[in-house]
């Protein structure tokens, strides 16, 4: 059972709807986990309500009010939960059957997966979304983060890249739901599914409107994937790669990298991006 929030605009419905999907990790319905308040989903929900669009967001398995076990859930389980949430949103008396999906990071990969749902979403917003297989995304991420580290840490880049490549191979070779690796218990089944999945095949089936936004200071997803998404989808396509936008959907005027994340998290998501997403979604749901 998934705990969720249905956010409604003021006034009488039924309203157009939007499903909100957060990134990787044991995130709650607001895209938060202990010690890391992203506040992405709840910020989007508020802006969507102001634009006249209802939204549904939910706690992942084993998080918040949701039952189940996050560590043993697979990538396919996450897709199935998103699919069930999409059906639930469409079935509500407060909403119409015209529904968009907004995904951030891995949530964007899952949003694209819903293109095979029957019926599929009527519009897609992909925030820091990838156009390449998960294993390649993780490899790029390791290299890019290494490039942006301060000089002393940069000396050990090759060692870190080799170690993380070894970790990825161990995860891919595993057969159990979880794997103990470097003093951490990881959701191995999830990693196997995510690393093997190529969103390109799903993107090529989309003939509905798509908005893709990835900041040029993103060190977790390649901003070049925005153009790749545009080449793959068949529907109307809008895109942006804001110069100072990071993976956390905050703008930062410093150099790209993880070191500024704590300071960025003291601020809310960039309101310009949030409002743009809400206005675009309302417009493309008709």
Secondary structure, 3 states (H helix, E strand, C coil): CCCEEEECCCCCCCEEEEEEECCCCCCCCCCEECCEECCHHHHHHHHHHHCCEEEEEECCCCCCCCCCCCCCCCHHHHHHHHHHHHHHHHHCCCEEEEEEEEEECHHHHHHHHHHHCCCCCCEEEEECCCCCCHHHHHHHHHHHHHHCCCHHHHCCHHHHHHHHHHHHHHHHHCCCCCEEECCEEECHHHHHHHHHCCCHHHHCCCCCEEEEECCCCCCCCCCCHHHHHHHHCCCCEEEECCCCECCCCCECCCCCCHHHHHHHCCCCCCHHHHHHHHHHHHHHCC
